[in-house]
């Protein structure tokens, strides 16, 4: 649509998923959502946003089984840019935050999600939607 609040950025030269954010920090709001482009989900975005805004941590991650990167959906405060290392991916960034004892919100949900990042996974997802 023409929603000006939504912008899709992509990385033609792989920098790392977190490093990419650092490169485009001038285009990010104080709080922003990152969703892996190869993730299909029925996650309640209003609910995860509310958790992030009320808990005042610099990162919130959609999780199942307490994994720090399981759902491919994150909300960050722009302050997180200060912790990103060169060519770093978001799972590594999350581990950096934990190692530095920076609190991270875990958004527990039974929402459906599937990674469609390979042809095999995409075929599986298509079968689910038949």
C-alpha positions in Angstrom: 0.0 0.0 0.0 1.0 3.6 0.4 1.6 3.5 4.2 4.4 5.9 4.8 5.2 4.4 8.2 6.3 1.1 6.6 9.6 1.0 4.7 11.2 -2.2 3.3 15.0 -2.1 3.2 17.1 -4.9 1.7 20.7 -5.7 1.6 22.1 -6.3 -1.9 25.7 -6.7 -0.5 25.5 -8.9 2.6 26.7 -6.9 5.6 25.1 -8.9 8.4 21.5 -8.4 9.5 22.6 -6.2 12.4 25.3 -4.3 10.6 22.7 -3.4 8.0 20.7 -1.6 10.6 23.7 0.4 11.6 24.3 1.5 8.0 20.7 2.7 7.7 20.3 4.2 11.2 19.4 7.6 9.9 16.2 6.1 8.4 15.2 4.4 11.7 12.7 5.7 14.2 13.5 5.7 18.0 11.7 2.3 18.1 11.5 0.0 15.0 10.5 -3.5 14.1 12.7 -5.9 12.2 11.1 -8.9 10.6 13.1 -11.4 8.6 11.9 -11.3 5.0 11.8 -15.1 4.8 9.4 -15.5 7.8 5.7 -16.1 7.5 3.8 -15.6 10.8 0.4 -14.8 12.3 2.0 -13.0 15.2 -0.1 -10.3 17.0 2.1 -7.3 16.3 0.0 -5.0 18.5 0.7 -7.2 21.5 4.5 -7.4 21.0 4.7 -3.7 20.4 2.8 -3.0 23.6 5.2 -5.2 25.5 8.2 -3.5 24.1 6.9 0.0 24.9 5.9 -0.8 28.4 8.9 -2.8 29.5 11.5 -0.2 28.5 14.3 -2.6 27.4 16.2 -1.9 24.2 15.2 -5.1 22.6 12.1 -7.4 22.4 12.2 -10.7 20.6 9.4 -13.0 19.5 10.3 -16.4 21.0 9.3 -19.9 21.4 11.2 -22.1 23.8 13.1 -19.0 25.1 15.3 -18.9 22.0 16.7 -15.4 21.3 16.1 -15.6 17.6 13.4 -18.2 17.0 10.6 -16.1 15.5 12.5 -13.8 13.1 10.7 -10.8 14.6 12.4 -8.1 16.8 11.6 -4.6 18.1 14.5 -2.4 19.0 15.2 1.0 20.5 17.6 2.9 18.3 20.1 2.8 21.2 20.8 -0.8 20.1 22.9 0.6 17.2 25.6 1.3 19.8 26.1 -2.4 20.4 26.4 -3.6 16.8 29.8 -4.9 15.6 30.9 -5.0 12.0 29.3 -7.7 9.8 27.2 -8.9 12.8 23.9 -10.7 12.5 21.0 -10.1 14.8 21.4 -13.4 16.7 25.0 -12.4 17.5 23.8 -8.9 18.6 21.2 -10.5 20.9 24.0 -12.6 22.5 26.1 -9.4 22.9 23.3 -7.8 24.7 22.9 -10.8 27.0 26.7 -10.9 27.6 26.7 -7.3 28.6 23.7 -8.0 31.0 21.4 -5.6 29.0 17.9 -6.8 29.7 16.0 -8.1 26.7 12.2 -8.6 26.6 11.1 -12.1 25.5 7.7 -12.1 23.9 6.3 -15.6 24.4 3.7 -16.5 21.9 2.1 -19.6 20.4 1.9 -17.8 17.1 2.6 -19.7 13.9 5.8 -19.0 12.1 7.8 -20.7 9.4 11.1 -19.9 7.7 10.7 -20.0 3.9 14.3 -19.1 3.2 15.0 -22.2 1.0 13.1 -23.8 -1.9 12.3 -26.8 0.3 10.9 -24.7 3.2 8.9 -22.6 0.7 7.4 -25.7 -0.8 6.4 -26.9 2.7 4.8 -23.5 3.5 2.9 -23.6 0.2 1.5 -27.0 1.2 0.3 -25.6 4.5 -1.6 -22.9 2.6 -3.3 -25.3 0.1 
